[in-house]
Amino acid sequence: MTDLADLKLFVTSEHDCSYLPSEQAASIFVDPYTDLENQTFSQLSEIGFRRSGKHVYRPHCSNCNACIAIRVPITSFKPNKSQRRCMQKNSDLSHEVIPSIDTDEHYELYRRYIELRHKDGDMYPPSREQYHDFLSIQFNATRYLEFREKGKLLAVAVSDLLDSGLSAVYTFFDGSQTKRSLGVYGVLFQIQHAKELGLPYLYLGYWIKECQKMSYKVNYRPFQLYINNQWVTFN
């Protein structure tokens, strides 16, 4: 196993923050040409790192520490009334773990999702190359969960399999199916999937208190935040 102290790390230049417009953002990231063993990748996740495409990174902003890693402890998670309704609404969906989402069908779902939900984000306008670099690029820990209604593809959840849990990388879905709350269902399903695999946590990336787009992450309770180099539980 690669020792964390031996990893080669780089720092990005500062740029406008995607979540807090008044701030400048920067990240520290592992050399993307490093062949990360899953145990090392899992250790990095334990100290607040995250993956996007082939980059394993952590925020490294000079004047801001608003991004806080968040995870859900599986055994103590208790769905609220709304989340239980969401699970019931989607009980008719079939699900499957698949080896790849590098297909026209999956990309078209992603394209429609970005164009409907994220025209103000960094991923707009979508392209096949961007989709590949972000989600469909092969990474040894990645699992693709797809959800279908009578054969029709409705949602895809991309997650990384860690030693201590699943890391929810991204979920995209049919935005016309508003009553299903497919984004919520994607998180709930991954919590259940982690439980079935005997894993203790679902990692949800970063939470930013001042960012409305991130507010949903604290709806899965209890949750833990990585504060001062330790995970702190909030009920």
C-alpha angles and dihedrals in degrees: 000000000000113000111236089229090060095056117112110232131192133194123220122226116258118273139167111294115246093212106034109038093197093058137077116227135207134170138207113219141181118252100273090218091062113110096229115205113219093245091056092046089051091051090052090052089053089062097046105275122143136192130235114173107314093338121099106195149157129205112265104178119165098216105023138056098175095124108089123180112239134193138173120231103227103210095050097041113120117190115224125228094271092049092050089053090050092054090049093049090055099041089107093064121102118221135198139176106233131189099230144012095195093121136110091246094056094042092051090054089050093047093052091046094053093045092050102038110022112037088131095053139091092256094062124134095035122218135181091245093052090047091052094047093047105038119356098050110115114257119171096234099046126119124187117209116192128190125204139184109212090331097316113122109237106162146003127202117196114201138165121231109229131179089250101036149309121306112213104222102174142329125205127180150162102296093200090069093078097152091061095059089215094181091058091044091053091058094043092049092051090051089053091044092052089050091052089051091051093244121148103216148035111208114213100188117236132348122204116193094208095047117089091199089063097046095094092068094074091055090082103080140237096026135173128225125202102235126165091351096307137088113249122195122228121189 
